Amino acid sequence: MDRSQLERELERHYADVWTWALSCCRWDPTSAEDVLQEAFSRILGGQARHDGKSAFRTWLFGVVRIVALEYRRSWKRNEITTSSDGGNPGAGVSDSPNPDQETERAELSQRVQDALAILPRRQREVLELVFFRDHSLAEAAKIMGIREGTVSTHYKRGKRRLKRELSDVWSG
């Protein structure tokens, strides 16, 4: 893939990969910008190359995840903490004209985010990739660099835990 094709692909997937970077950085936009800039720099500089073994989008999410993990390790080493309230995905996006419904939707969204936040990292990442980024379990496995069976286990455990955490939302 030549540079202009690569740039077009990065631009085409930018919105999704930006949200993924935010998720990987615990919704801290400053950290997500750093991670995304480093990931794109590696891709455009040739340090990270798509080998064609997976879809470009799947590979791109994997590169961003790896860079975010490296940054997280670096932050811990330097004892730099990141904000956990740096953003709200979907904030300001509503298709409902009713303010009460918008409030209920925002409250439910916050409950889901809070429930996701208490999950172990791998369970949270799998659920975010599958539910919010529309990846298959196989794609999530490639992105995360783990076996598909492991992803399936984290997926099932994460769904079960979310169901417990959010049981009051659907029961009444």
PyMOL commands that set and color helices and strands:
alter all, ss='L'
color gray80, all
select helices_A, chain A and resi 3-12+14-24+29-45+56-77+99-117+121-132+137-144+148-165+167-171
alter helices_A, ss='H'
color red, helices_A
deselect
rebuild
show_as cartoon
